Amino acid sequence: MDAVAPEWTEGRLNELSKKVDDGFERVDADLRALRVEVSTIQRTMIQGFIVMIGGMFAGFSVLGALIATQL
């Protein structure tokens, strides 16, 4: 049996256009949410890096003070 392709009427084209637009709106909303999450993660990583650098600086300062008192 040969399947007959349905005819594309104005109504069907409008319906398809609406579905495509809705799909792009969902993708756009998902990308915006992802940008917020990535921004939050980036901020957290920067704060962690600053804390690590501060801890290293404090550790080396204490080590330097201990070495200085032993001389």
Residue pairs with C-beta under 8 A, 6 or more apart in sequence:
6 12
